[in-house]
Amino acid sequence: MPAVAGRTFTLSTDTATVCVFDPAGVRHKLADDCDWWSIPGAELAAVNAGQVAFFNLGSDGAYEIELLAELLAPHASVHLAVVSGRVFIGAGEDVTGGGLEPDTAYGGLFVELPVGNYRVQARRAGDRIALAFLPDACGTNAFSELLRI
């Protein structure tokens, strides 16, 4: 299992969304509009391609993120391709686009993972979100709707 478990941090979002992605996997979006992912079809396409896991929260604000080894009862599970080994966990507005790449100015976090495919599990309880990264053979998804937790 990845060695990111046991970490806790806080992030703030003004887009009611948490995103998880390897910046190298969405670098092609750098010249796109900064809010390219706010178009539901574009968000769903990126999630299904395994480029980004977007977890829609329903409200803006500060959230405590806890990284665990595994979740027994996740509210959502998304396959994610990790192509560089550096994964960003942060607010939706920090996703690559508009000439900008993610940073940790608003509480996001970079974690190191071995290159490969992962199943990102998510569970929410109020303002606390638990995430787990499990190695998986699959790196794509087939969702028909956006993910909400």
URPE-V168824 format. One record per residue. N is the residue number from 0. RES is the residue in three letters. D_CENTER is the distance of its C-alpha to the mean C-alpha in Angstrom with 1 decimal. Layout:
BEGIN
N;RES;D_CENTER
N;RES;D_CENTER
END
This chain:
BEGIN
0;MET;18.1
1;PRO;15.8
2;ALA;17.2
3;VAL;14.2
4;ALA;15.4
5;GLY;17.5
6;ARG;15.6
7;THR;15.2
8;PHE;14.3
9;THR;14.3
10;LEU;12.4
11;SER;13.9
12;THR;12.8
13;ASP;15.4
14;THR;13.4
15;ALA;12.7
16;THR;9.0
17;VAL;5.9
18;CYS;3.1
19;VAL;1.6
20;PHE;5.0
21;ASP;8.7
22;PRO;10.7
23;ALA;13.5
24;GLY;12.1
25;VAL;11.9
26;ARG;14.9
27;HIS;17.0
28;LYS;15.4
29;LEU;16.8
30;ALA;20.0
31;ASP;18.7
32;ASP;18.7
33;CYS;16.3
34;ASP;15.4
35;TRP;15.5
36;TRP;12.5
37;SER;14.5
38;ILE;16.8
39;PRO;15.8
40;GLY;17.0
41;ALA;15.1
42;GLU;11.7
43;LEU;12.9
44;ALA;14.2
45;ALA;11.1
46;VAL;9.3
47;ASN;12.7
48;ALA;13.1
49;GLY;10.3
50;GLN;9.1
51;VAL;5.7
52;ALA;4.0
53;PHE;5.2
54;PHE;6.9
55;ASN;10.2
56;LEU;12.2
57;GLY;15.6
58;SER;16.5
59;ASP;16.0
60;GLY;16.6
61;ALA;15.8
62;TYR;13.7
63;GLU;14.2
64;ILE;11.4
65;GLU;13.1
66;LEU;12.2
67;LEU;14.6
68;ALA;16.2
69;GLU;15.9
70;LEU;15.8
71;LEU;19.1
72;ALA;18.3
73;PRO;14.6
74;HIS;14.2
75;ALA;11.6
76;SER;11.0
77;VAL;9.0
78;HIS;10.3
79;LEU;8.6
80;ALA;11.1
81;VAL;11.3
82;VAL;14.3
83;SER;15.0
84;GLY;14.0
85;ARG;12.2
86;VAL;8.4
87;PHE;7.1
88;ILE;5.4
89;GLY;7.0
90;ALA;8.5
91;GLY;8.2
92;GLU;11.5
93;ASP;10.4
94;VAL;9.0
95;THR;11.8
96;GLY;14.9
97;GLY;18.3
98;GLY;19.3
99;LEU;16.7
100;GLU;14.0
101;PRO;11.7
102;ASP;13.7
103;THR;13.9
104;ALA;16.5
105;TYR;15.0
106;GLY;13.7
107;GLY;10.5
108;LEU;10.7
109;PHE;10.9
110;VAL;11.5
111;GLU;13.8
112;LEU;13.6
113;PRO;16.3
114;VAL;15.9
115;GLY;15.4
116;ASN;13.5
117;TYR;11.5
118;ARG;11.1
119;VAL;8.1
120;GLN;10.1
121;ALA;9.6
122;ARG;12.7
123;ARG;13.8
124;ALA;17.3
125;GLY;18.1
126;ASP;16.3
127;ARG;15.0
128;ILE;11.7
129;ALA;11.9
130;LEU;9.3
131;ALA;11.0
132;PHE;10.7
133;LEU;13.7
134;PRO;15.3
135;ASP;16.1
136;ALA;18.3
137;CYS;16.3
138;GLY;13.6
139;THR;13.8
140;ASN;13.8
141;ALA;16.5
142;PHE;15.3
143;SER;17.9
144;GLU;16.2
145;LEU;13.0
146;LEU;11.0
147;ARG;12.3
148;ILE;12.4
END
